[in-house]
Amino acid sequence: MIEPHTEQTGQAAFRHIVIVGLGLVGASFAAAVRAAYPDTRVLAVDIDERTLAEAVERGWATDGALPDDPAFERFVGDGCDLVVLATPVGAAERYFEDLARWDYRGIVTDTASTKSRIAAVAARTLPHPENYVPGHPMAGSEKNGIDGARADLFQGAHWILCPDAATPAEHFPRLHELVTSLGARVIALPREDHDEAVAVVSHVPHIMASSLVQLASRHADDQQALMRLAAGGFKDSTRIAAGSPELWCGIAFDNAAALGAGLAEMQDIIVSFA
């Protein structure tokens, strides 16, 4: 057991947690959980051995496992009460299939930025789909991966949870307790409304920020001083454009309809200024 770095602040809502995907959000979640509840066992699952070693060395996980490591299945079957899928939507299906094969009966949540596709996969794959509660922490950084992760990433951030009528009554309060203990603010949102809502407040702004960067880049060669002239407003407006291109490509495809509608509406607004 890794020595904790902080004092435990209270009774943990979950005692044995698997976190699949130790990117920015997954690693930050692991760090936050271990800071708040250092007695909680956290198994980190990732495809990158360096990332797993780093997570254990920092004390953010009590152990690490590659996806095909038998230790993953053993941990899930040995009292695991929460599995968090912090992977892109396209990578989540294989883990749902693993959990189904192992007849996992604990709570499953995720951190994906879109919900329609992943919720459909969970519904058709999991033998106990009522135990899946979609989640989405509205927190990020221009830095990617475990190297950009930090325990306070969720302080003051909104964390969307999407229970439905089939969700057991005790699941939402337990997840609410965990998330709020990490400093986040929970918003309950119907999963069918999630993608349209986040398109407006997250996905469209990211495309707009990326477009501003592209606009400036087109003129940078003609005006050598252009980037040096960029002040705080430009930097604040374009900071989020530094996110992972692969991740955002997946988000754009998963939420194409809502994103397209939002961009069309944004185009109408911009045209109205002309």
SEROTOR-645041 format. One record per residue (C-alpha): x, y, z; residue number from 1. Coordinates in steps of 0.02 Angstrom, whole numbers, padded with zeros to 5 digits, always signed. Example, Ala and Ser with C-alpha at 12.3 -4.5 7.8 and 13.67 -1.06 7.14 Angstrom:
// residues 2
+--------+--------+--------+-----+
:      x :      y :      z : num :
+--------+--------+--------+-----+
: +00615 : -00225 : +00390 :   1 :
: +00684 : -00053 : +00357 :   2 :
+--------+--------+--------+-----+
END
This chain:
// residues 274
+--------+--------+--------+-----+
:      x :      y :      z : num :
+--------+--------+--------+-----+
: +00000 : +00000 : +00000 :   1 :
: +00067 : +00170 : -00047 :   2 :
: +00089 : +00292 : +00095 :   3 :
: -00044 : +00429 : +00086 :   4 :
: +00011 : +00607 : +00057 :   5 :
: -00134 : +00689 : +00150 :   6 :
: -00249 : +00659 : +00296 :   7 :
: -00413 : +00571 : +00258 :   8 :
: -00554 : +00697 : +00262 :   9 :
: -00702 : +00581 : +00290 :  10 :
: -00784 : +00412 : +00258 :  11 :
: -00765 : +00360 : +00077 :  12 :
: -00923 : +00332 : -00025 :  13 :
: -00825 : +00197 : -00119 :  14 :
: -00684 : +00090 : -00053 :  15 :
: -00623 : -00003 : -00208 :  16 :
: -00619 : +00096 : -00371 :  17 :
: -00558 : +00052 : -00545 :  18 :
: -00511 : +00199 : -00656 :  19 :
: -00490 : +00152 : -00838 :  20 :
: -00390 : +00281 : -00936 :  21 :
: -00259 : +00385 : -00848 :  22 :
: -00264 : +00537 : -00960 :  23 :
: -00292 : +00713 : -00894 :  24 :
: -00465 : +00680 : -00820 :  25 :
: -00438 : +00501 : -00763 :  26 :
: -00271 : +00538 : -00680 :  27 :
: -00339 : +00696 : -00599 :  28 :
: -00487 : +00596 : -00533 :  29 :
: -00369 : +00466 : -00461 :  30 :
: -00263 : +00602 : -00381 :  31 :
: -00415 : +00688 : -00306 :  32 :
: -00489 : +00527 : -00236 :  33 :
: -00326 : +00474 : -00156 :  34 :
: -00299 : +00647 : -00083 :  35 :
: -00472 : +00646 : -00004 :  36 :
: -00477 : +00461 : +00041 :  37 :
: -00301 : +00388 : +00052 :  38 :
: -00368 : +00222 : +00119 :  39 :
: -00470 : +00193 : -00038 :  40 :
: -00395 : +00064 : -00155 :  41 :
: -00379 : +00128 : -00332 :  42 :
: -00331 : +00017 : -00478 :  43 :
: -00270 : +00115 : -00628 :  44 :
: -00298 : +00031 : -00797 :  45 :
: -00212 : +00102 : -00950 :  46 :
: -00128 : +00046 : -01111 :  47 :
: +00033 : +00140 : -01068 :  48 :
: +00150 : +00060 : -00942 :  49 :
: +00242 : +00224 : -00906 :  50 :
: +00077 : +00307 : -00861 :  51 :
: +00034 : +00165 : -00742 :  52 :
: +00204 : +00173 : -00659 :  53 :
: +00188 : +00361 : -00640 :  54 :
: +00015 : +00346 : -00561 :  55 :
: +00077 : +00221 : -00433 :  56 :
: +00236 : +00318 : -00398 :  57 :
: +00137 : +00477 : -00364 :  58 :
: +00020 : +00384 : -00248 :  59 :
: -00130 : +00414 : -00359 :  60 :
: -00161 : +00227 : -00378 :  61 :
: -00125 : +00082 : -00263 :  62 :
: -00088 : -00027 : -00413 :  63 :
: -00090 : -00024 : -00602 :  64 :
: -00139 : -00148 : -00737 :  65 :
: -00140 : -00158 : -00926 :  66 :
: -00314 : -00194 : -00998 :  67 :
: -00276 : -00380 : -01026 :  68 :
: -00190 : -00405 : -00858 :  69 :
: -00281 : -00537 : -00752 :  70 :
: -00259 : -00417 : -00605 :  71 :
: -00394 : -00308 : -00683 :  72 :
: -00523 : -00447 : -00677 :  73 :
: -00468 : -00499 : -00503 :  74 :
: -00488 : -00323 : -00435 :  75 :
: -00661 : -00305 : -00513 :  76 :
: -00715 : -00469 : -00434 :  77 :
: -00638 : -00432 : -00264 :  78 :
: -00759 : -00305 : -00194 :  79 :
: -00743 : -00167 : -00324 :  80 :
: -00889 : -00049 : -00298 :  81 :
: -00856 : +00082 : -00434 :  82 :
: -00784 : +00075 : -00611 :  83 :
: -00746 : +00242 : -00694 :  84 :
: -00717 : +00239 : -00882 :  85 :
: -00610 : +00391 : -00920 :  86 :
: -00580 : +00342 : -01101 :  87 :
: -00640 : +00411 : -01267 :  88 :
: -00812 : +00345 : -01313 :  89 :
: -00742 : +00234 : -01450 :  90 :
: -00630 : +00143 : -01326 :  91 :
: -00765 : +00113 : -01195 :  92 :
: -00856 : -00032 : -01278 :  93 :
: -00721 : -00161 : -01244 :  94 :
: -00725 : -00119 : -01059 :  95 :
: -00914 : -00134 : -01052 :  96 :
: -00891 : -00306 : -01132 :  97 :
: -00761 : -00353 : -01001 :  98 :
: -00875 : -00300 : -00859 :  99 :
: -01019 : -00396 : -00937 : 100 :
: -00913 : -00553 : -00954 : 101 :
: -00860 : -00538 : -00772 : 102 :
: -01042 : -00508 : -00718 : 103 :
: -00993 : -00349 : -00628 : 104 :
: -01137 : -00285 : -00520 : 105 :
: -01065 : -00124 : -00449 : 106 :
: -01088 : +00054 : -00511 : 107 :
: -01013 : +00106 : -00678 : 108 :
: -00991 : +00287 : -00731 : 109 :
: -00889 : +00377 : -00861 : 110 :
: -00814 : +00548 : -00900 : 111 :
: -00852 : +00560 : -01086 : 112 :
: -00903 : +00725 : -01163 : 113 :
: -01049 : +00648 : -01258 : 114 :
: -01181 : +00529 : -01195 : 115 :
: -01294 : +00463 : -01335 : 116 :
: -01171 : +00338 : -01407 : 117 :
: -01094 : +00276 : -01245 : 118 :
: -01263 : +00258 : -01160 : 119 :
: -01326 : +00154 : -01306 : 120 :
: -01172 : +00042 : -01295 : 121 :
: -01196 : +00018 : -01108 : 122 :
: -01380 : -00022 : -01130 : 123 :
: -01349 : -00160 : -01256 : 124 :
: -01189 : -00230 : -01176 : 125 :
: -01206 : -00229 : -00987 : 126 :
: -01311 : -00366 : -00905 : 127 :
: -01356 : -00239 : -00771 : 128 :
: -01372 : -00076 : -00871 : 129 :
: -01468 : +00006 : -00728 : 130 :
: -01302 : +00015 : -00634 : 131 :
: -01227 : +00129 : -00767 : 132 :
: -01241 : +00314 : -00723 : 133 :
: -01169 : +00426 : -00859 : 134 :
: -01055 : +00564 : -00797 : 135 :
: -00963 : +00712 : -00870 : 136 :
: -00844 : +00825 : -00771 : 137 :
: -00843 : +00996 : -00853 : 138 :
: -00659 : +01022 : -00818 : 139 :
: -00504 : +01019 : -00926 : 140 :
: -00339 : +01098 : -00967 : 141 :
: -00233 : +01145 : -01116 : 142 :
: -00115 : +01009 : -01052 : 143 :
: -00146 : +00828 : -01094 : 144 :
: -00111 : +00661 : -01011 : 145 :
: -00052 : +00618 : -00838 : 146 :
: +00083 : +00751 : -00848 : 147 :
: -00052 : +00885 : -00847 : 148 :
: -00158 : +00803 : -00712 : 149 :
: -00182 : +00879 : -00540 : 150 :
: -00286 : +00838 : -00387 : 151 :
: -00378 : +01005 : -00386 : 152 :
: -00438 : +00998 : -00567 : 153 :
: -00620 : +00980 : -00515 : 154 :
: -00623 : +01115 : -00381 : 155 :
: -00773 : +01226 : -00421 : 156 :
: -00809 : +01132 : -00583 : 157 :
: -00980 : +01068 : -00634 : 158 :
: -00997 : +00879 : -00644 : 159 :
: -01147 : +00815 : -00741 : 160 :
: -01230 : +00653 : -00685 : 161 :
: -01368 : +00574 : -00790 : 162 :
: -01472 : +00450 : -00691 : 163 :
: -01638 : +00392 : -00763 : 164 :
: -01796 : +00307 : -00702 : 165 :
: -01708 : +00137 : -00696 : 166 :
: -01562 : +00198 : -00589 : 167 :
: -01566 : +00120 : -00414 : 168 :
: -01610 : +00252 : -00284 : 169 :
: -01445 : +00236 : -00191 : 170 :
: -01329 : +00260 : -00342 : 171 :
: -01352 : +00446 : -00370 : 172 :
: -01325 : +00496 : -00187 : 173 :
: -01166 : +00393 : -00177 : 174 :
: -01094 : +00470 : -00336 : 175 :
: -01152 : +00642 : -00281 : 176 :
: -01060 : +00621 : -00116 : 177 :
: -00900 : +00566 : -00202 : 178 :
: -00901 : +00703 : -00333 : 179 :
: -00940 : +00844 : -00212 : 180 :
: -00806 : +00783 : -00092 : 181 :
: -00682 : +00818 : -00233 : 182 :
: -00738 : +00999 : -00243 : 183 :
: -00855 : +00985 : -00393 : 184 :
: -01035 : +01040 : -00408 : 185 :
: -01158 : +00908 : -00468 : 186 :
: -01288 : +00945 : -00600 : 187 :
: -01418 : +00811 : -00636 : 188 :
: -01466 : +00811 : -00819 : 189 :
: -01571 : +00689 : -00923 : 190 :
: -01450 : +00592 : -01031 : 191 :
: -01554 : +00628 : -01186 : 192 :
: -01530 : +00815 : -01158 : 193 :
: -01344 : +00808 : -01120 : 194 :
: -01266 : +00815 : -01292 : 195 :
: -01368 : +00964 : -01353 : 196 :
: -01331 : +01061 : -01194 : 197 :
: -01143 : +01033 : -01195 : 198 :
: -01133 : +01071 : -01380 : 199 :
: -01184 : +01250 : -01339 : 200 :
: -01074 : +01278 : -01187 : 201 :
: -00922 : +01170 : -01230 : 202 :
: -00910 : +01097 : -01404 : 203 :
: -00956 : +01250 : -01508 : 204 :
: -00839 : +01361 : -01404 : 205 :
: -00697 : +01239 : -01438 : 206 :
: -00726 : +01247 : -01625 : 207 :
: -00735 : +01437 : -01616 : 208 :
: -00570 : +01443 : -01520 : 209 :
: -00487 : +01330 : -01648 : 210 :
: -00555 : +01439 : -01787 : 211 :
: -00478 : +01594 : -01708 : 212 :
: -00310 : +01508 : -01702 : 213 :
: -00326 : +01458 : -01885 : 214 :
: -00374 : +01637 : -01932 : 215 :
: -00221 : +01708 : -01845 : 216 :
: -00109 : +01575 : -01921 : 217 :
: -00167 : +01620 : -02097 : 218 :
: -00104 : +01798 : -02070 : 219 :
: +00051 : +01761 : -01968 : 220 :
: +00166 : +01743 : -02119 : 221 :
: +00112 : +01910 : -02191 : 222 :
: +00126 : +02000 : -02025 : 223 :
: +00278 : +01940 : -01930 : 224 :
: +00229 : +02033 : -01772 : 225 :
: +00050 : +01967 : -01768 : 226 :
: +00072 : +01834 : -01635 : 227 :
: +00175 : +01951 : -01527 : 228 :
: +00030 : +02073 : -01532 : 229 :
: -00092 : +01943 : -01466 : 230 :
: -00147 : +02007 : -01296 : 231 :
: -00237 : +01926 : -01151 : 232 :
: -00407 : +01925 : -01234 : 233 :
: -00345 : +01824 : -01382 : 234 :
: -00252 : +01703 : -01269 : 235 :
: -00403 : +01680 : -01155 : 236 :
: -00516 : +01650 : -01306 : 237 :
: -00402 : +01521 : -01385 : 238 :
: -00331 : +01427 : -01235 : 239 :
: -00450 : +01281 : -01252 : 240 :
: -00397 : +01255 : -01433 : 241 :
: -00241 : +01168 : -01366 : 242 :
: -00340 : +01012 : -01318 : 243 :
: -00303 : +00842 : -01394 : 244 :
: -00349 : +00844 : -01581 : 245 :
: -00388 : +00658 : -01576 : 246 :
: -00506 : +00679 : -01428 : 247 :
: -00596 : +00825 : -01506 : 248 :
: -00612 : +00739 : -01674 : 249 :
: -00703 : +00598 : -01585 : 250 :
: -00815 : +00720 : -01491 : 251 :
: -00859 : +00809 : -01653 : 252 :
: -00911 : +00645 : -01737 : 253 :
: -01007 : +00584 : -01584 : 254 :
: -01103 : +00747 : -01566 : 255 :
: -01112 : +00795 : -01749 : 256 :
: -01296 : +00841 : -01755 : 257 :
: -01298 : +00954 : -01602 : 258 :
: -01128 : +01029 : -01645 : 259 :
: -01182 : +01064 : -01824 : 260 :
: -01342 : +01148 : -01765 : 261 :
: -01245 : +01254 : -01640 : 262 :
: -01118 : +01308 : -01771 : 263 :
: -01255 : +01353 : -01893 : 264 :
: -01339 : +01461 : -01762 : 265 :
: -01171 : +01539 : -01720 : 266 :
: -01144 : +01577 : -01904 : 267 :
: -01311 : +01668 : -01910 : 268 :
: -01260 : +01771 : -01759 : 269 :
: -01093 : +01819 : -01836 : 270 :
: -01173 : +01862 : -02003 : 271 :
: -01293 : +01978 : -01913 : 272 :
: -01144 : +02088 : -01866 : 273 :
: -01092 : +02112 : -02047 : 274 :
+--------+--------+--------+-----+
END
